[in-house]
Amino acid sequence: MTERVDGGAELRRLAAEGEASRVQAAAREAAQKRVEAVRQRREVRRLGAGDMLNALAEAPLGGGGFRPHPWTLGLTAAAAVLWIAAGAAGLPRLATAGLIGVLVIPFLYFGVRRPVGMLALRRERAWLHNLPFPVRGYFALLSSSPCEDRTVRVHFRLMDEGPDEEVIRGLAGRSGGAVTVSRTRGGWEVESGNIHSFTGTDIDPDNGPLLGWMRAVITETLLPLHAQHRITSVRFRG
């Protein structure tokens, strides 16, 4: 009987040691997962901010302003013409200047695009802040990874019952694309048609078309609707 009791105590001691080791290992693994999760979130935010700023830089609010991509293409093409023409005309200094422009201008594009995007972001935030209704999910969706084809939904609530579904559908059609409209619990939901972000061979998709559609929904659908039926909330979702 004594040996059996001692044997049980030894097993409990060994089990306690194993449990302590298991708990420590689980704690280390959980800490590693937290560190990795933070690292991944930072990476997602960094890449997402880049996608958002790129779209805003190339599609400034109001359609005007400096757009880095076409300016870069134009200046690079002009430098290439100068390089070739000056070389053919026997003007080595001008040819060298043209060659330097061909090599340097594309690199300047990446340095200019982000500050231009930051300025555009400030204008975009101010515009959304001055709208007569709150908008959520706008920048989160704009920061998502670009897709060649995607659909987007916008859910909004009205203070009253609002107009008939036919009117909502017609207003939503003003935003462009083959939109669909449905009544949801507590409001309405408009789903875009297929938003094409693919611009050509060897060119990565971007969120410019997505940005254009969201702006169009606000200006062509929601603002006219708000003028007659007060909108209390707007939320964009992928």
C-alpha positions in Angstrom: 0.0 0.0 0.0 2.8 2.4 0.9 4.6 1.9 -2.4 1.4 2.6 -4.3 0.9 5.8 -2.4 4.5 6.9 -3.0 4.1 6.0 -6.7 1.0 8.1 -7.0 2.8 11.0 -5.4 5.7 10.7 -7.8 3.3 10.7 -10.7 1.6 13.8 -9.4 5.0 15.5 -9.0 6.0 14.6 -12.5 2.6 15.7 -13.9 2.9 19.0 -12.0 6.3 19.6 -13.6 5.0 18.7 -17.0 2.0 21.0 -16.5 4.2 23.9 -15.5 6.4 23.3 -18.6 3.3 23.1 -20.8 1.9 26.4 -19.4 5.2 28.1 -19.9 5.4 26.9 -23.5 1.8 27.9 -24.2 2.6 31.4 -22.7 5.7 31.7 -24.9 3.7 30.6 -28.0 0.9 33.0 -27.2 3.4 35.9 -26.8 5.0 35.0 -30.2 1.6 34.9 -31.8 0.8 38.4 -30.4 4.1 39.8 -31.7 3.4 38.3 -35.1 -0.1 39.6 -35.1 1.1 43.1 -34.3 3.7 42.8 -37.0 1.2 41.7 -39.6 -1.3 44.4 -38.6 1.5 47.0 -39.1 2.3 45.6 -42.5 -1.3 45.5 -43.5 -1.7 49.2 -42.4 1.5 50.2 -44.2 0.5 48.5 -47.5 -3.1 49.6 -47.1 -2.1 53.2 -46.6 0.0 53.0 -49.7 -2.9 51.7 -51.8 -5.2 54.4 -50.4 -2.6 57.2 -51.0 -1.9 56.0 -54.5 -5.5 56.1 -55.5 -6.0 59.5 -54.0 -2.9 60.9 -55.6 -4.0 59.8 -59.1 -7.7 60.8 -58.6 -7.6 64.2 -56.8 -11.0 65.5 -55.5 -12.7 67.6 -58.1 -10.7 66.1 -61.0 -8.0 68.8 -61.0 -4.6 69.1 -59.4 -1.3 67.4 -60.0 -1.4 63.7 -60.9 2.0 62.1 -60.6 1.5 59.2 -63.1 0.6 61.1 -66.3 3.1 63.8 -65.5 5.8 61.1 -65.1 4.9 59.4 -68.3 4.9 62.8 -70.2 8.2 64.0 -68.8 9.9 60.6 -69.4 8.6 60.6 -73.0 9.9 64.2 -73.5 13.3 63.3 -72.1 13.5 60.2 -74.4 12.7 62.4 -77.4 15.3 64.9 -76.4 17.9 62.1 -75.9 17.2 60.6 -79.3 16.9 63.9 -81.2 19.9 65.5 -79.6 22.0 62.4 -80.3 20.9 62.4 -83.9 21.7 66.1 -84.2 25.2 65.7 -82.7 24.4 67.6 -79.5 26.0 65.4 -76.8 25.2 67.6 -73.8 21.5 67.7 -74.6 21.6 64.0 -75.4 23.1 63.4 -72.0 20.5 65.6 -70.3 17.8 63.6 -72.0 19.3 60.3 -70.9 19.6 61.5 -67.3 15.9 62.5 -67.5 14.9 59.1 -68.7 16.8 57.4 -65.9 15.9 59.8 -63.1 12.3 60.9 -63.6 10.7 57.5 -62.9 12.5 57.3 -59.6 11.3 60.8 -58.7 7.7 59.6 -59.3 7.9 57.3 -56.2 9.2 60.1 -54.1 6.5 62.6 -55.2 3.5 60.2 -55.1 3.3 59.8 -51.4 3.3 63.5 -50.4 0.8 64.2 -53.1 -1.4 61.4 -51.7 -1.1 62.9 -48.2 -2.3 66.3 -49.4 -5.2 64.6 -51.3 -6.0 62.6 -48.1 -6.4 65.8 -46.2 -8.8 67.2 -48.8 -10.8 63.9 -48.9 -11.1 63.9 -45.1 -12.3 67.5 -45.0 -14.9 66.7 -47.7 -16.3 63.7 -45.8 -16.3 65.7 -42.6 -18.4 68.4 -44.2 -21.0 66.0 -45.5 -24.5 66.3 -43.8 -24.3 62.7 -42.7 -21.6 60.5 -41.1 -19.8 58.1 -43.4 -18.0 55.0 -42.2 -15.9 52.3 -43.9 -14.8 54.7 -46.7 -11.0 54.8 -45.9 -11.0 51.2 -44.7 -12.3 50.0 -48.0 -10.0 52.4 -49.9 -7.1 50.8 -48.0 -8.0 47.3 -48.9 -5.9 45.3 -51.4 -6.8 46.3 -55.0 -8.7 43.7 -57.0 -9.1 43.4 -60.8 -12.8 43.0 -60.3 -14.9 43.6 -57.2 -18.3 44.6 -55.9 -18.9 47.1 -53.1 -22.0 47.7 -50.9 -23.2 50.8 -49.2 -25.7 50.6 -46.4 -27.6 53.8 -45.3 -30.4 54.6 -43.0 -33.1 57.3 -43.4 -34.9 59.3 -40.7 -38.3 58.5 -42.3 -39.7 55.7 -44.5 -38.1 57.3 -47.5 -39.3 57.0 -51.2 -40.3 53.8 -53.0 -37.7 51.3 -54.0 -38.0 52.3 -57.6 -36.9 55.8 -56.7 -34.0 54.5 -54.7 -33.0 52.3 -57.6 -33.1 55.1 -60.0 -31.0 57.4 -57.8 -28.5 54.5 -57.3 -28.2 54.1 -61.0 -26.8 57.6 -61.2 -23.6 56.4 -59.6 -22.8 54.2 -62.6 -22.7 50.5 -63.2 -25.3 47.8 -62.9 -26.2 48.5 -59.3 -28.8 46.5 -57.3 -30.9 47.8 -54.4 -32.4 46.0 -51.5 -34.2 47.0 -48.3 -32.5 45.8 -45.2 -33.5 45.8 -41.6 -33.2 49.4 -40.6 -32.3 50.9 -44.0 -31.3 50.3 -47.6 -28.3 48.7 -49.3 -26.9 49.5 -52.7 -24.5 47.0 -54.3 -22.3 48.1 -57.1 -21.9 46.3 -60.3 -18.5 44.9 -61.2 -15.9 47.6 -60.6 -13.0 47.0 -63.0 -9.6 48.0 -61.6 -7.5 46.3 -64.3 -6.1 48.9 -66.6 -3.8 47.0 -69.0 -1.2 44.4 -69.5 1.6 44.4 -66.9 -0.1 47.2 -64.9 -1.2 46.4 -61.4 -4.8 47.1 -60.4 -5.4 50.1 -58.1 -8.3 51.5 -56.0 -8.9 54.5 -58.3 -12.1 53.0 -59.8 -13.3 52.1 -56.3 -12.7 55.6 -55.2 -14.6 57.0 -58.1 -17.6 54.8 -57.4 -17.8 55.7 -53.7 -17.6 59.4 -54.5 -20.3 59.0 -57.2 -22.6 57.2 -54.7 -22.3 60.1 -52.3 -22.7 62.9 -54.7 -25.2 61.4 -57.2 -27.3 59.2 -54.9 -27.0 60.0 -51.2 -26.8 63.8 -51.3 -30.0 64.2 -53.5 -31.8 61.7 -51.4 -30.7 63.5 -48.2 -32.2 66.7 -49.4 -35.7 65.2 -49.3 -35.3 62.3 -46.8 -32.7 62.9 -44.1 -29.9 60.2 -44.1 -28.7 59.4 -40.6 -25.8 57.0 -41.3 -23.8 55.6 -44.2 -21.5 52.6 -44.2 -19.4 51.2 -47.1 -18.4 47.5 -47.1 -16.6 45.2 -49.4 
